């Protein structure tokens, strides 16, 4: 895996990203990054965006930390839109590292048609960007055999897979990646948030891949699906991760604007009764002027 990571880091795409996203940052951050890359632990590498697919690394680690706060030892992480399998295998790699770091175990699920993208319905699916047959699998059988024992690759239309979701998922969901491009497919993916509240962490870290291009807009694609989901659901809302970009060391990468939180407002852990029962102390602010 390390050899593959080094090979990826030296690709033209990655070198271009390094030039655009990192070299314009303060030189001290980049110098520290070299030290962290060589000697830092996994949490430090996530902090300095040194793990491939930074959004996955951040989201999965954040979900594990949040699970610990809620006394949950095992969570599900999901990728909708597996295609060739790069993201799913990367998710497995990150989950293994996070488990060793935090003790949280993972159930990993990947969903895909297994045949590339279906036909677009209309303009809402961005047919000018994505079309029938795009992003086909390379070798589904080889991908299946490459997965660790805690991962599963589910083939078929997402609309059908969602109906049987409880057969695949048996622990609270903590992180979801939605990378299905189409509005119609995203609508089907978001039905995963229609389960009873105990099927989730109190909020779920949610990554949307197709929301950052200059022509992505709230009248098409994933952004439209998000807006419609929010308008139809009173106790489940998908919101951007507030000030995430400002809290990161490196701020030029678009992924910080692609992380959302799906709030499960009807979760037991967000009720006044639960919080009152489990709150151990009152927050007190000091005043250095007195």
Buried (B, 14 or more C-beta within 10 A) or exposed (E): EEEEBEEBEEEEEEEEBEEEBBEEBEEEEBEBBEEBEEEBEBBBBBBBBBBBBBBBBBBBBBBBBBBEEEEBEBBBBBBBBBBBBBBBBBBBBBBBBBBEBBEBBBBBBBBBBBBBBBEBEEEBBBBEBBBEEEBBBEEBEEBBEBBEEBBBBBBEBBEEBBEEBEEBBEBBBBBBBBBBBBBBBBBBBBBBBEBEBEBBBBBBBBBBBBBEEEEBEEEBBBBBBBEBBBEEBEEBBBEBBEEBBEEBEBBBBEBBBBBBBBBBBBBEBBEEEEEEEEEEEEEEEEEEEE
